[in-house]
Structure formats: C-alpha cells, structure tokens
Amino acid sequence: MLTKYIKAAMHQAKYKILSDDNTFYGEIPEFQGVWANTDTLEVCREELEEVLEEWIFLRVSRNLPLPNV
C-alpha cells in the first residue's frame, strides 16, 4: 500500500532545470516541502523519492493527514 502511494505521488512530480546553475529541481506540488535539487535528473528523482518517504513517515508519526493521490 505504501509503495503504491509513493509511486502515485511520484507520478505527480514536476521537474525543471534551474537556469542559474543548470541543476535539476524536482517537487511534488501537493506535498508541501517535498523537493530535491541535484546535478542530474536521475539523482533528483531518487532524492525526491527519499524525501517523500521521510515526509510521509513524519506526517504519519504526528497523526497528520496525507494528500490524496
């Protein structure tokens, strides 16, 4: 169930190349504070997923709601 939720959330991720340093920035709009900024798109995706997992665990540990995906 958690894996499906993470996969669905990652499908909502948005990525862009930052013009000031040519790094990749990724975020998931409905997940406030979940973002990553790295040198490659692949690493950005991996880091974004790790941040998302930690964000989910924090929300669950504090009994806070999760966005619908």
N, C-alpha and C positions, 0 to 999 in steps of 0.2 A: 504494500500500500504506500509506504513512504517513497519507494523507488519510483512508482508511477506518478506520485505527486511532484517529485523533483523533476522528473522527465517532462511533465506537462508544464511546469513553471519555466524550465529552461527553453521550451519552445517559444515562450513569450519574450525571451531575451532580445535586446537591441544592442547592436554593436556599431561603433564608428571609429574612424582613425582621427586622432587629435592632430590638428594642423601645427600646433606649436612644437611638438616633439615626435610626431609620427608614431606614437604608440596607439595601441588598441584599447578602447574604453568600452566596457560592457555593463549593462544594467538590466534589471527586470522591473519594469515600471510599477507594477502593483506591490512590489516588495521594497518598501522604503528602507534605504540604507544598504541594499544589496547591490554591490558594484565591484568591478575589478578594472585594473589598468596595468597592462603589461606590454612587452615588446612584440609579441606575436598573437595572432588570433587564436591559435590552438591553446596556448598557455592562458590566454584571457578566459576562454571558455572553461578550462579546468579550474582556474582560480575562482571564477564566478560560481561554479557549482559547489566548491568547498565553502565559500562564503554563505551561499544559500543554505547548505546543510547546517552550518553553525547557527545561522539566523533562525531556522526552524526549531532547532533544539532549545535555543534561548527562549523563543516565544512559548513553546510547549512547557518548559520548566517554570515559566512565570504565569502559566494558565491564560495566555493571551490568544486571541483568535488568529487564525491564518487566513489569507486571502483565498477565495475560490479560484480554481484554475480549470 
